[in-house]
Amino acid sequence: MTLTIVVSYISQMSFQNPWWVDKNRILEDEHVKRARVIVPPIDESALILGPRQVGKTTYLKTTIKTLLERVDSRSILFFSCDAFSKKEELIGLVNEYRTLVNREESAYIFLDEITSVSDWNTALLHLFNAGYFNNSLVYVTGSSSINLRKEMLPGRPIKKYVFYPLNFRVYFDSFYKKLIQDHVKVDEKDELYENALKLLPYISELNKALLEYVRRGGFFATSFSENPLSLYETYKDAILSEFLKTERKESVFKVIIRKIIESYGSRISENTSAFRKFMAYRQRIYH
């Protein structure tokens, strides 16, 4: 590895880990400043999956904030893997971190959007097997469902978690007012009715929040944007990018989406005629 590449790795790591110089720099991070819900750190190595803008990076940054209260700052490495495309780059980064920054046995390694790296799972498997992650916790996040179809890290101690967009209850608790209300099953009609009556004093706020929730969805990014519609292009491009990785044409994607929209609001199961027609149409355009 050339000196230029090594210096580049160190420069990138230093920029993305300002707490190495001053722990309080984590408080300046935009994800930390916007966080409304602090989820306790996962006490095991984790692969965190979910669509973009759902809060995965925010979770990593708030976990780093919690860890900085009790561990040495240089034992924490955060890196956004969007800048990488090859597995060799990822392996090189971790190697330089373990060689030049933190030679101690323990470390907390956060690799964000790792699925943007080609053969990322092979790179992680190599790093595990080579001992780079001994006595360490590794948190990796990914958005690409295409790259997650196969078994990812056979035999490695890493557990998979899935982050979904916020449901309305969590959205209301986070951005409006936390309500102490029991969860009730829909089929328990009497209890459901009694709990609904208890919410009547909040009906105005609930209605306002519901309209915002429908407009913004359960994504953290839209909740902090004055114009959430501007972010829909981001989501559309991300979905289209995933679709194109299957080597299908964009026109096929648009046809499928149109058919799904036409069925919106209708009850669909594998036994309904609408579902059978959709699957037959899908089969024709694919073949």
PEJOSUL-V87936 format. One record per backbone hydrogen bond with DSSP energy under -1.0 kcal/mol. NH is the residue of the N-H (numbers start at 1). CO is the residue of the C=O. If there is no record, write none. Layout:
nh,co
NH,CO
NH,CO
//
This chain:
nh,co
6,2
7,3
8,4
9,5
10,6
11,7
12,8
13,9
14,10
15,11
16,12
17,13
20,17
21,18
22,18
25,22
26,23
27,24
28,25
29,26
33,29
34,30
46,138
47,159
48,140
49,161
50,142
54,51
59,55
60,56
61,57
62,58
63,59
64,60
65,61
66,62
67,63
68,64
69,66
70,67
71,67
75,72
76,73
77,108
79,110
81,112
84,81
90,86
91,87
92,88
93,89
94,90
95,91
96,92
97,93
98,94
99,95
100,96
101,97
102,97
108,75
109,137
110,77
111,139
112,79
114,141
116,113
117,114
118,85
120,117
123,119
124,120
125,121
126,122
127,123
128,124
129,125
130,126
131,128
132,127
134,131
136,133
137,107
139,109
140,46
141,111
142,48
148,145
156,153
158,156
159,45
161,47
163,49
166,218
171,167
172,168
173,169
174,170
175,171
176,172
181,179
188,185
189,187
192,188
193,189
194,190
195,191
196,192
197,193
198,194
200,197
202,199
203,200
206,202
207,203
208,204
209,205
210,206
211,207
212,208
213,209
214,210
215,211
216,212
217,213
221,53
223,219
230,227
231,228
235,231
236,232
237,233
238,234
239,235
240,236
241,237
242,238
243,239
244,240
245,241
246,243
247,244
253,249
254,250
255,251
256,252
257,253
258,254
259,255
260,256
261,257
262,258
263,259
264,261
266,263
272,269
276,272
277,273
278,274
279,275
280,276
281,277
282,278
283,279
284,280
285,281
286,282
287,283
//
